[in-house]
Structure formats: structure tokens, C-alpha cells
Amino acid sequence: MSKHTRPHIYNKAGQRVPVQDKSWYTVQASGDAEQRTIEVFVYGEIGYWGVTANQFVQDLRAVDDGVSPVIVAFNSIGGDLFDGLAIHNALSRLGERCTGRIDALAASAASVAVCGAHKVVIASNAMYMIHNPWTYASGDADDLRKVADALDQTLEAIIAAYKSKAPNIDEAELRRMVDEETWLTANEAVALGLADEVGEGVTVKACLGQGAVLQRYQHAPAELLAQLDEALEPTPEPEPHDPPAPAPAPVVDSAKLALLITQRCAESGISNLVAPLLSSTKLESEEIVQAGLTRAKVVHDLCVAARLPEFSAEFVAAGLDEPAVRARLFDKIVSSGNGFEIDNSLPLNHDPAPKVQAKQPDAPSIWAARQSAHGGSSKSAKGARA
């Protein structure tokens, strides 16, 4: 991590999960000049992969007349904490005309953002989640100490944001709930002062199909996960009078794909992974096979670097990706009982060729050769004189 780069504090969201509705973030104004209402829908992640604080503020500024009520509806797993804090402050500056509305979920950075509103209304079937800040980092020991300090500081910012909404909340209890990752129902959020009112329950496909992200949390309710993973109902289309004939299924040349796996594995020095690749890819398509080959090479290199090459076939057959393999290798190393060492050497097949060393002089052989040469010359000389 660069020593001059601010760490991003996330909510364990991990890699991006595509949303299923392109209009998940909108800003709109409705009504005439005297009864105008501005509504903002933050349905998705906060930060780089969703709505950034800069985008939020600029879009709101473009429609805000300074007097109309502003309703900000949240249905979000959270995201970048700093963007969440910035949105919190933007809502706070709107004063009494700002209402935060939790339609389904306000988790992590979203829970920080929504409590900046003067009034928070949470649907009766919605949830509110608070937890410690989280990030990922790399670098030397000094870098990691700075990241740990940043996490401690951002935790204080989180506590301050919640207390600005609920000034009478017991701080020790609040810190305990944040530390344990606490999921609050609508009534519990109101009882703590983090929301002001329980509204009517609404039917919302929570987080628009991003339920897989919530599985990274420790205590996500099972019923919420089940709701999140429900597929969005497609809009029915009128049936044509003459339905088109179905497109023919693509023909897969399994023999060609099997040969491709064999050749590529031989070229990469991973011929032992041919059978696991045949099993994991099922030769479904060239795209799947190519992805499997790339993944197999990564798995092989990781196992070699960890000095556990015997597990590469097992991991490839299971179709594990790089993070899963790293986790399993770490567990195996740590659980061995012998401790572990950090080995940042290149995999064996990337090692440079050994240098050819000059032959060291052999002193006894040289001496014997010289003695033999001198002895032969002396005998020849004596024979000539005789």
C-alpha cells in the first residue's frame, strides 16, 4: 500500500456483484412548485461500485431548491465508509426538511449515511445493521500499523455518527453492538433512537440480487439471505403470433477441447492436472476450458510456493478459485503444528536456470602431471648421451 494513499474502509463487500436493475440509483423531483418533493433512491452499494458521495451531492444539488422536502430512500448493503460519512454530513446539512427512509436494508456504511437525516422512517419489515470498520491492506509493518490506526479512528467516526442521531444511547452498549455486528429490526432501531418511526412494510427485492455479498457478514439473518437471493421477476412480454424457431444449441467438440487441455497442460508443466481439469470443466465450452486452464496454472503456482504441490489436483478438481486456495493452504500450513514461514520465492517452473560454475583447480592432479613430464624428459636425455 502506498504510504501516501488513504486506505479505503469497506464493509466486507469484496468484489463487485452486478445489480439486476440499471435504474437502482435515481434522483427525481415531483409535484408543482408549491408542493415539490425531492426523492433520492440509494438502492445498491455506496462508493466506487455504486453511488459515490460526490455523485450524490452533485445530483442532489442539481435539483434542490433549498426549501422542498428531501426524502432519501435506502436499500443498501453499504460500501465505502468515507463516502457513507460524506453522505451522512450532506443529509445533516439539509436540516429538518430531510427524511431518511429505509425501504429494506441499511447496512454498514448505509446505516451511517441514513442517520444523518433529521427524521428516519424504517419499514416494518426492513433491517438496520451496524458493525466495525473493515479494510484490506498490504505493505510493510509500518504500513499495516498505520492502517490499524486508521481503523481505530474511523470506528470513532462511526460511533459519533450514530450518537448524532441517538444522543441518549448508552455508548458502552453501542460499542458492544458495533463490535459484534448487530442486525436490528425496525422496532429495535426505533427503541435505540437510531430511527424515529416504523413505517409500513413494502415489497422490495432487497439489494437487487446482491445477496451473495451479504453472505460475507458473520450474522446475516437466514431469512434475509433467502429474500436477497430471490430472482427478480421478469417483465412478461407479449407472445408473437408466429414465435421464432429456437436457436440451435451450439455444438461442442469435446475431443478438440480435451486435446486443448492436454497440450496446454504439457506446455505449462502441469500435465498432472489434465484429469482434474477434464472433471471440473466437463468440457462444456472453449470459454470454460480456457478459464479452467488459467485457474489451474494459478492453483499450481500457489501450491508450489506453499510447498504443498500434492494438493493442486484436489483443488483444481473442486474448481476452487485463487482466494479459496490461498485460504486452504494457509489453514493447512498453520494447522500442521510446525508454524509457518513466509516464502516469496518464485514457483519452481519460474526459477532461473542455474549458473554454470567454472571448474575448480585440482592441485594434486596438476602436480602429478608436471612430475610425469619432467621424468620423461630426463630419461630421453640420458638415452641420447649414451
HELIX and SHEET records of a PDB file:
HELIX    1   1 ALA A   53  VAL A   63  1                                  11    
HELIX    2   2 LEU A   81  ARG A   93  1                                  13    
HELIX    3   3 GLY A   95  ARG A   97  5                                   3    
HELIX    4   4 ALA A  109  VAL A  114  1                                   6    
HELIX    5   5 ALA A  141  LYS A  165  1                                  25    
HELIX    6   6 GLU A  171  ASP A  179  1                                   9    
HELIX    7   7 ALA A  186  LEU A  192  1                                   7    
HELIX    8   8 ALA A  206  GLY A  209  5                                   4    
HELIX    9   9 GLY A  211  LEU A  214  1                                   4    
HELIX   10  10 ALA A  222  LEU A  228  1                                   7    
HELIX   11  11 SER A  254  SER A  268  1                                  15    
HELIX   12  12 SER A  271  LEU A  273  5                                   3    
HELIX   13  13 VAL A  274  THR A  281  1                                   8    
HELIX   14  14 GLU A  286  ALA A  305  1                                  20    
HELIX   15  15 PRO A  309  PHE A  311  5                                   3    
HELIX   16  16 SER A  312  ALA A  317  1                                   6    
HELIX   17  17 GLU A  322  VAL A  334  1                                  13    
HELIX   18  18 LEU A  348  HIS A  350  5                                   3    
HELIX   19  19 ALA A  363  ARG A  385  1                                  23    
SHEET    1   A 6 TYR A  25  SER A  30  0                                        
SHEET    2   A 6 THR A  37  ILE A  46 -1                                        
SHEET    3   A 6 VAL A  70  GLY A  79  1                                        
SHEET    4   A 6 CYS A  98  ALA A 107  1                                        
SHEET    5   A 6 LYS A 119  ALA A 123  1                                        
SHEET    6   A 6 GLU A 197  GLY A 199  1                                        
SHEET    1   B 6 TYR A  25  SER A  30  0                                        
SHEET    2   B 6 THR A  37  ILE A  46 -1                                        
SHEET    3   B 6 VAL A  70  GLY A  79  1                                        
SHEET    4   B 6 CYS A  98  ALA A 107  1                                        
SHEET    5   B 6 MET A 127  ILE A 130  1                                        
SHEET    6   B 6 THR A 182  THR A 185 -1                                        
END                                                                             
